[in-house]
Structure formats: structure tokens, C-alpha cells
Amino acid sequence: MKKIIKNHNIYHYAWVIVLICAVVQMVGAAIRIGFGVLVDPLVEIFGWSSGSIGLAYAFMSIITAFSSPIAGFLCFKIGCKKTMIWGTILFFIGMIWISQISQIWELYVSYGLVFGVAQSFLLVPAVPIVSNWFDKYLGLGTGLMMGAWSLGPAISVQILAIFFEIYGWRDSFIIIGITGTLVLLTFLFFLKDTPNEIKKFPYGFSVKKKNKKDRNFSLLEQKNIQRLIYKKNEFWNLINIHFLGCVSHSIILVGIIPMGINAGLSSLSAAGILTTLSVISIFSRIITPIIADKYGSKPIMFFSLFGQGIGVLILLNATEAWEFYTFAVLWAIPYGGEGAAFPIINRQYFGKFPIGTTYGWQIFGAGLGMALGGILPGIIFDLNKSYNLAIILSALFSIFASIIILFLKNTKKEIIPT
């Protein structure tokens, strides 16, 4: 313990950056995962099918996918902070608009289009910002930030479920939209894109060991290096892995509440399944980047995706609450680690080169995966009156992604020396 305290300075501004990005991640992740709570009220009030409602989630994920590379580009062009502010504005517009919808096309535009762009503008910039602030111990900083991906949904799902019961879904979106926007703007006021803005060094940086890797990259250098990255198989395979993994867990995140309700659970009990897996996954989201940073990303990414694929099979023909909650506890651990190592493997492959564009393309793959995975449960249930096929597909997508990981290059050596 003394050694840990000695090696880490808790007063460094990098930890403020981690906190700010964690809060932004909480809101961004809540936009996506909180959708499951909205499905049944819309079916009950408007009579829309679960499949048609699921299209809004799919559309949102597609828009997030295509706007993520744009968000990565804007990080370089106007700065990550300004990109997040635009995301916050869109978050507010989307929340208020959803509270007023009466036609399904309005759900597609407000949740699908507006939230789709908002999510990419909130989530994509957080990773390159944290990377900018850590010369060493990036795994620790990333892990603490990634924990918010689970903490946000864990809190928001229960808040939405409780608010729906008390205020109704329309007023709930207004209240949460206004409160969330004020919280985001308050935290973003203190955000700094790079340590240079306040004349600081990145966390773990040693002035005595200053070398060329600590320099700023010129525009020409960034363009040339990014072209080299595009030519590497690892660049494309990481996009594919993120796509497959997100198809797998999106099927569950969107479908688990309707699955529980279909099995006879109350809406609050079904929402509790999602809350449970979100809380449990906080641990693996924090620890996975630390392990990846220290021992390499490939093994931990493989076991996370393989475990996610095998664990989902617990849901086949589940009918009791204890079965759903057992699944939530066991599946949450590999699920939490599935995407948490991506910032680390980018550092290991591409060094300290700014990863905004590269990571934006990986989120592009993730967004397409979330779109496909989000639409499958509703469509499959509408056709078969069962979620079993969706569960099997979730397992297959995740296991396939784990196989691709085996073909990635070793992470001990940068594939693009910078």
C-alpha cells in the first residue's frame, strides 16, 4: 500500500480529467442502456410493436457509428471539449423531444438521430482526452473512467424505472434531461484537452527522460501516421472485434428487460437485472485496462469476449427470477471487460500518437454492432414468440470475436513507431 501511495500523486489534475470524463461516460452510456426501460411503456401506450420500437435503438446505433469518426475528427479540429459541449446540447434536445413524442417517426428522429450524434460526441472524445493526460499508468486512469460505463446505466436504469412509476415517462425525460444537461455543462467547464493548456506534464511524465515521444505531432505528421495506421490489419480487426462484441452484448442489454417481463417478472424486478449486471461489471471495467496495461491486451480481451459468449447461454429457457439474476452476476464480469481494453491496445500498438480518429473508427464498428444487436431481440420475438434464437446468436457473435483476437499481433511492440 505504501508503494502504491508513493507512486501515485492524487493531486495531479489528470484525476480531475478522469472524473469529468467518467461523468460524461455515465451520461453517454445511460442514453444507450436506458432504452430497455422505455420499450414496454411505449408498447402499452401507443400499441407499437417491440420490433418497430427496437428500430429506434438500431437507428441510434447506426447514427452513432457513422458520426463517431466525425467526432474523432472534431477532437482534432475544434478540440474534444467543444465536441462534448455540442454533444451536451444534442442530449438536451433529444431528452425534451422524446418527452413530447406521439408518432413513431418522432421516436426515430429524437432518439435515433439526435441521441445517436449526441452519444458519439460525448463518448468518443473521452478516451483520447484521458490518453493525453497519462504518460504512464494509462490503464489505471482508463479503468477508473471505464467504470462509469457501468455505473451510469446502473444508476439511470433504476432512476428511470422509479421515475416512470412516480411521474410517468414524459415528465421523467424532462426532469432527467434538464438535470443531466446542467451536470454535464458544470463538469465540462473544468475540462482541459491536454496538459499543455494549463502548462502541466502528463501524469507519470519524467522531465529527466524527456524524448521525442513527448512532442506535439504536427498536422502533416498526424496525416502521414494515420495513413500508415489505416494500412495495418490490426486497425481493421479491432473495428471488427468491436462490431462483433457489441452485437453480442447489445442483444442482451436491449432484450433483458423484455425477456424478464415475458418470463413473468415485474417491470422493476426486470429492470433490476440490468442494474445488477451494470453494477457487477464496474469491477471488470476498472480492472481490465490495468491488467491489459501491465500484461498485454490480447489475453484479457480474448477471455472477456469468450466468457461473454458462453455466459449468455444461461438465459436459454430461463423462467425464474433467480436464473436471470444468476446470469446477471456471472455474465457481467466478462461483459464489463469486453470493451475496456481498447484504449490500452491502441496505446500499445500506436504509441502516444493521438487516437481520436482511430478510436472513432472503432466506435463506428461498435455502433453498427449495437444497431444490429439492438434490433434482433424484438424482431426475433415478434416472429417466434421466444428470445432463444437471439440468445444463441449473441453467443456466436462473441465467440467469433474472441477467435479473431488470437490473430492480432503481439502488443509488446508498437506496430507504428512514433
C-alpha positions, 0 to 999 in steps of 0.5 A, a space after each residue: 500500500 505504501 508503494 502504491 501511495 508513493 507512486 501515485 500523486 492524487 493531486 495531479 489534475 489528470 484525476 480531475 480529467 478522469 472524473 469529468 470524463 467518467 461523468 460524461 461516460 455515465 451520461 453517454 452510456 445511460 442514453 444507450 442502456 436506458 432504452 430497455 426501460 422505455 420499450 414496454 411503456 411505449 408498447 402499452 401506450 401507443 400499441 407499437 410493436 417491440 420490433 418497430 420500437 427496437 428500430 429506434 435503438 438500431 437507428 441510434 446505433 447506426 447514427 452513432 457509428 457513422 458520426 463517431 469518426 466525425 467526432 474523432 475528427 472534431 477532437 482534432 479540429 475544434 478540440 474534444 471539449 467543444 465536441 462534448 459541449 455540442 454533444 451536451 446540447 444534442 442530449 438536451 434536445 433529444 431528452 425534451 423531444 422524446 418527452 413530447 413524442 406521439 408518432 413513431 417517426 418522432 421516436 426515430 428522429 429524437 432518439 435515433 438521430 439526435 441521441 445517436 450524434 449526441 452519444 458519439 460526441 460525448 463518448 468518443 472524445 473521452 478516451 483520447 482526452 484521458 490518453 493525453 493526460 497519462 504518460 504512464 499508468 494509462 490503464 489505471 486512469 482508463 479503468 477508473 473512467 471505464 467504470 462509469 460505463 457501468 455505473 451510469 446505466 446502473 444508476 439511470 436504469 433504476 432512476 428511470 424505472 422509479 421515475 416512470 412509476 412516480 411521474 410517468 415517462 414524459 415528465 421523467 425525460 424532462 426532469 432527467 434531461 434538464 438535470 443531466 444537461 446542467 451536470 454535464 455543462 458544470 463538469 465540462 467547464 473544468 475540462 482541459 484537452 491536454 496538459 499543455 493548456 494549463 502548462 502541466 506534464 502528463 501524469 507519470 511524465 519524467 522531465 529527466 527522460 524527456 524524448 521525442 515521444 513527448 512532442 506535439 505531432 504536427 498536422 502533416 505528421 498526424 496525416 502521414 501516421 494515420 495513413 500508415 495506421 489505416 494500412 495495418 490489419 490490426 486497425 481493421 480487426 479491432 473495428 471488427 472485434 468491436 462490431 462483433 462484441 457489441 452485437 453480442 452484448 447489445 442483444 442482451 442489454 436491449 432484450 433483458 428487460 423484455 425477456 424478464 417481463 415475458 418470463 413473468 417478472 415485474 417491470 422493476 424486478 426486470 429492470 433490476 437485472 440490468 442494474 445488477 449486471 451494470 453494477 457487477 461489471 464496474 469491477 471488470 471495467 476498472 480492472 481490465 485496462 490495468 491488467 491489459 496495461 501491465 500484461 498485454 491486451 490480447 489475453 484479457 480481451 480474448 477471455 472477456 469476449 469468450 466468457 461473454 459468449 458462453 455466459 449468455 447461454 444461461 438465459 436459454 429457457 430461463 423462467 425464474 427470477 433467480 436464473 436471470 439474476 444468476 446470469 446477471 452476476 456471472 455474465 457481467 464480469 466478462 461483459 464489463 471487460 469486453 470493451 475496456 481494453 481498447 484504449 490500452 491496445 491502441 496505446 500499445 500498438 500506436 504509441 502516444 500518437 493521438 487516437 481520436 480518429 482511430 478510436 472513432 473508427 472503432 466506435 463506428 464498428 461498435 455502433 453498427 454492432 449495437 444497431 444490429 444487436 439492438 434490433 434482433 431481440 424484438 424482431 426475433 420475438 415478434 416472429 417466434 414468440 421466444 428470445 432463444 434464437 437471439 440468445 444463441 446468436 449473441 453467443 456466436 457473435 462473441 465467440 467469433 470475436 474472441 477467435 479473431 483476437 488470437 490473430 492480432 499481433 503481439 502488443 509488446 511492440 508498437 506496430 507504428 513507431 512514433 
